[in-house]
């Protein structure tokens, strides 16, 4: 049972985030084939879904960019980074914050999954940054690490005091978990098939079990169940609306892992009731992955616009 739970976690967190090449890549991960060695003489053992998912998460900060310089950081002994534009810098020192952090650097296979978004931001003079808080499911502990990272970036690099943040899949929970606790530090939020209601994904038992010690809730399932409204991002939108934070999500209407209705649609509806600005770009027929998620012009326009 523990092995099945771990496989579900790894595939849910990592496989769903590595679908840059759409259905073909998805199938390649779900049904691994033999790997051929460089001399083409002997096939290597195929990589399982869980093994591939584990390898996707980088063990180091690395990456090269057109128009940017990567600077490694450490925050609370967690991996972190900032990418500095090497060309003209935005006069307001605006910046993008990646959730999960590794989408803006090389993954374990050496692929920079958000290259399009990162390099478009760098070309516009924006900085890009990220910090590793794992699959922390909007926990207060992870939000504290994120806030320390934010404060360092503002103090040491002079970045704008209102960040533009981007949360993909489980990164949606991390992004909103920090944002609703620090609403005046946020200017806008872009979601890419984001989880925003942890009852929908990963479900309450996994909210207790997924985060590593030190980034977890420190609560039993019974305790968390009683305190859902206190911690669940979708139940804590009022501070963001009051601060005038703008929201845009892109989401596939056939997403079965992080359903659009329970996450993006529900959040947007609640946010509008609070007189907040929230839009959803519905990607018809799309599940939880696909190249379109990495090439969204509406998302770029929203992230880099005035």
N, C-alpha and C positions, 0 to 999 in steps of 0.2 A: 504493500500500500504506500509506504514512504517513497519507494522508488517511482511509483506511478505519479505521485504528487509532485516529486521533483521534476519528472519529465514534463508534466503539464505546465509547471511554472516556467521551466526553461523555454519550452516551445512557445508558450503564451507570451512571455516577455520578449524573447529574442527573435524567434522565427517571424512573428507578426511585424517586427520592425525592420526586417532585412529583405523585404520584398521589393527591392528597387527595380528589379527586372520583371515584375508582374507574375502572371500565372506560371510561366515556364520555370522561373526560379523557385516559386512555391512548390511546384511538383518535384523539382530536383531535390528539394530539402525533404519533402515528405516521403519520397521514394528514392533513396540514395542509390546511385549506380557506382560501379567500380571506378577507382581513381587510377590513372595511368602514370607510371613513373616517367622521368625525363627521357630515359633510354627506350621507352615504349616496349620493354621486354618483359616486364613483370607487373601485373596489376596489384595495387595496394588494397588493403581492406577498406570497404566502403565506410564512410563516416555516418554515424547514426544522427537522427534529428537532434537528440539531446547534446551529442558531442559537437555538432555544428553550431547549435545555439550557444553553448558555453564558449566556443572559440570566437563567436561574433563579438562578445564583450571584450574590449581591449584590456591588456594588462599594463599598458604604458600610454603616455600621452605622445602622439606623433601625428604628423600631417604636413603636407606642403600645399601652398595655396597660390593661385594667381592673384597678386595684389595684397598679400597678407603675410604676416610673420607670427608664428606660433610661439607663445611664451608659457612654459609650464609653471604651475603654482601648486601649493599645498595649503589646504584649509582644514583645520582640525584633523590633521594627518590623512585627509582625503585628497584624492587626485582632483586637480582643477586646472583650468587654462584660460587664457585670453588670446584672441587673434587680433593683432593690431594691423590696421590698414597701412600699407606702405606708400600709398598715393595720397591724394588730398583727403584730409580728415574732416568729417562732418563738423561744422562750426559749433553745433550744439552737443557734440560728443555723444550722439545717440548710439544705441547698441542693442544687439539681439542676445537673448539668453536661451540656450538650448536645454530642453528637458526631454528625454534623458541626455546627459552630458555628452555621451560618446557619438551622437549623430553628427556633431560638428568636427570630429577628428577621425583618424583612421580607425576602423573597426579591427577586429582580430584577423580579418582576411586582407587588411590593407586597403579596404574600400572606404572612401569618405562619402557616406550616404547622403548627407545634405550639402554636397559640394555646390549644387546649383544655387541654393538659398544663401549659403555662406559667401560664395564668391560674388554674387549679386549685391549682397550687403556690403562687402568690402569695397566693391567698385563705387558704391554710393557713399563711402567714407565712414561706414558704421564699423564699430568693433563687434566681435562675437565672443561669447564666453560660455563656460559650463563648469559644473562641479558635480562630482560623483557622490550621490546619496543613495545609490542602489534603488531597488523597487520598494520604496519606503511608504507608499500608499497614503500620502498626505499627512504623515505623522508630524506632531509638533517638534519632535527631536530633529527631523530632517529639515524642517522649516528654519530652525535655529542655525543650523550649519549654512543653509542658503543665505540667511540674513547676514551672517558674518562674512560670507563671500561677497555679497552685494556691498557691504560697507567698505571692504577692502578695495573693491574696484572703483568705487566713488572717491575714496580718499587717495589711493595711490595712483590712479590713472585719470582722475578727473572726469569720469564718465557721468553722463546725464543721470540725475537723481530719479528719473522715471524710466524704468527698463521696458523694453518690448520683448515679451517672452513667447516662446514657441514650445508647446507641449504635444508630443506625439505618443499615441497609445497610452501605456502606463505613465508616461511622462506628463500626461494631462493631470493626473492626481497630484504629482509632485509640484507642478507649476501652480495649480490653483491652491494647493495646500500652503504654499509660501505666499501667494498673492493675496488671499483673503485675510491673512494675518498682518499683511504689510501693504495695504491698498494704496497708500500715497506714494509708494515706491514703484508703482506700475502705471504705464501709460496705455498699453494695449496687450491683448492676449490672442495669439493665433493657435488654434487647435487643429491637429492632423489626426483624424479618427481618435480623438482623445477620450480616455476614461475620465469621467467627472463625478460619477456616483459609485462609490466603492461597494454598494450593495449589489450593483449590476455586475461589475468586474472590479476586483477579483472575487467578490463575495466576502462576507464578514469573517468566516473562519480563516480565509487566506490573508485578510488584512492583519490579523493577529500573527499569522505564521510566516508571511513572506519577508518582512523587513529583518535585516540582521540586527543583532543586539547592539544597543546604543542608538539605533535609528528607528526602533520599534515603538509601539504605543505603551508597552509595559502594562497592558491590561489583559484580563481574561476575556474570553468571548462573551461571557455574560455581562461583564462590565462595559465592554465596547458597545454591545447591543443596546444598553440603556442610554449610552451617551452619543449615539450616532449623530443627532442634530448638532452636537458641539464640534464634531470633527469632519463630517462629510462635506466636501467642497460644494456640491450642488445645494446644500442647505445653508450655505454661508456666503451668499452673493451680495447681500445688502451693502457691506462695506465697499465692495468694488463699484457698485452702481453709484453710491454716494460720492466716490472719488472720481467718477466720470471715466472709468476704464472702458475702452472699446474692445469688443470681442468679435472674432470671426473664426468659424470652424469650417473645415472641409471634411466630409464624411461620406462613406459609401452606404447607400441605403440597404445593401445586402450584407452588411457587416454582422457576422454572427458572434464573433469573439467579444467585441465592444459595441453592442447594438446602438445604432444612431438614435433611435427614439428615446431610449432610456438615458442617454448621455447628452449628446449635442442638442437634440430637439427639446428635451426636458429643460436643460439648462437655459437655452435661448428663451423659451417661453417664460420661465420664472424671472429671468433677467429683465425682459421687457415689461413684466408686471411691476418691476421696481423702477421703471422708467430708464433702464439702461439700454445701451446700444449693442445689439447682438445680431449677427447674420450667420446663416448656414449656407454653404455651397454644397448642394446635394449631388453626389456622384452616383448617378443612376446605374444600377446593376453591379456596383463594385462591392467587394467584400473587404476584409481587413488587410489590404495590401494592394500594390500596383504602382506602376511607374508614374501614373498621373498624380499620386500623392507627393512626388518629389519635383514636379514641374508645374505647379499651380500658379498661373499668372495672377488670379485674384488674391492669392495668399501673399505673393511678392508685393503687389500693389498696396495691400493692407499693411504689411510689415514696414515697408520703406516710405509710405506716403506721408503727407502732411497731416 
